[in-house]
Every structure is written in C-alpha cells, then in structure tokens.
C-alpha cells in the first residue's frame, strides 16, 4: 500500500474534483491534478501541481499517478456528451494506476445506481436495480471498483444527494431551481410539495472524503458511505432557504413555480443535458433519504454547513447576489 502524502485528482477543473483538491491541499496533501490542454507540461498554481494529460489516455494516468497514495476519480465528460462511451474507459485507467501504486481510489457517488425498489431510505447495501441507462453504468462502475479492491487497490465511495455549492457544475440547483448570473425572481422546483428530497453541499461532501482518507488504513478495502446532507422533508425547505437569502440580500423574495417538465420533454432529443435531467425525473417523484449511520460510526459526525449559509455561498458563487455593499442598500 502506498504510504506517501501525494494524491492525484482527476477532474480537478470540475466542481467535485476541484473542491476535493483544494481541501486536500489545505489539509497538507501534495496534490497533483491532470488537465487537458494545459499550456505547460507541469505547472504549479495555487498550491497544486497541474500536469498536462487526459484521463482517457492510459499512459497519462499511469505516469501522473506514480508515487501517489490516493487517486480521486471525479472526472466526467463535459456536458454529459458521450457519457456512456467515456465514463468506464476513464475509470479503467484509474483502476490500472491504483493497482500499480497500491493506491486508494476515492469516488464521489450518487443515488443513480438505485431504483425505486430501494427507496425511501437508502443504506449502503441496498439492492442496485436502476431503471435508467445512466444508473446501469453507475452499477457497472462500482462493480469494477469492487473487483479492483481484490487486485491491490483500495476504494472509498462517498454517495451523496443532489449537489449544490459554489462551482458545483451541472446540478439541479443551478440548472433547474435558479439560473446563474442573475437575481432570482422565480424558483423552478422539479418536485411536488410533500415529496422529500436530499441535497448535499459540495464542500461538506469534500470534507467528508478528506476525513475518511485520514482513516483509510482502518477501513475495509471496498468501503462505501452515505451522507445525510440536507434532508428536505416536504419539498419546501430548500425553496424557503433561497427565499430567505434573496430577501435578506436583495429585499425581495422570489416566487416558487413548477419546473417546466413539458419543455424538457420537448427539447431533450436535441440537448444532452436535458435528456439526462428527464431520465432522473423519478428521483423527484418519491422520497429518497440516505442513511448515514455507517459514516457516523467511523467519523463520529458528518461535516454539515447550516442550510442558509450553504445556500448563500452557492448563490454568491453563481453570481445571483449583489456585492455586500449593494445588498445593504437594497435592504435599507
């Protein structure tokens, strides 16, 4: 098993990978990151060593991972393009590098690999019988990781609900509820009142991964954890938090409207992201609540930012809020 304090982050230019990379750096890790199209072969920036390379190239990943104790696999094709053709080959490269180094793979997981038969409360060992194409790929992805854990690699999977947070990338918060770069006048909510939904603040999930990595030697070779995040028991809590933040920062609270599923249906044949959103609609039609008992048994707690603070940081990062000075004038 590699014992260095060096980690390779794949997907560090994205939301999840970037947040994990920064938190690992701040925790004292030597962080490397693979970046396509980098101007220089190697560049130090913001305390991270950026290496020119592509997660789809086997040799690039093997070379970048040399001497690493951990590989964070947070890479996804941009905009969901060719997702089904690219996700598994990228993972295979990570697995090969981890086996060669005796390294631990860390994967940000989702609930996509579960079908409705596993709801409403999700535990780590719940049956994985998804009804979607994307869910089936997630199941295969985890199956390959479990196989890798018997071949010299170690694996930590941290599953979470719908991400939100500064720079979180493609997610329901920034592509469904509100639109980046403008004051929020309307919240478009995809679910129905009374249907519970789970949200996960990305910095909290990243902190969970960092804390689990500090205990990785005591975990089983294939370790899976669920985070509880922010549970919206009736589909109103997130909307109310957005309204409170906007009222405090701008003096006006947005209204809540139903998400236009009809428009997604019409446009999904032409827009890959909308096709993915439509495929995940079932997650808004039934409560999905993740049980974090196993995480609590290991860490004793789950990193947790208060909802209003998390929402405010998210909206600020998306450009939805005025600067502090203007906010004070609006509220006066």
Buried (B, 14 or more C-beta within 10 A) or exposed (E): EBEEBBBBBBBBBBBBBBBBBBBBBEBEBBBBBBBBEBEEEEBEEEEBBBBBBBBBBBEBBBEBBEEBBBBBBBBBBEEBEEBEEBBEEBBBBBBBBBBBBBBBBBBBBBBBBBBBEBBEEBEBEBEBBBEBBBBBBBBBBBEBBEEBBEEBBBBBBBBBBBBBBBBBBBBBBBBBBBBEEEBBBEBBBBBEEEBBBBBBBBBBBBBBBBBBBEEBEEBEBBBBBBBBBBBBEEBBBBBBBBBBBBBBBBEEBBEBEEBEBEEBEEBBEEBBBBBBBBBBBBBBEEBBBBBBEBBEEEBEEBBBBEBBEBBBBBBBBBEBBBEEEEBEEBEE
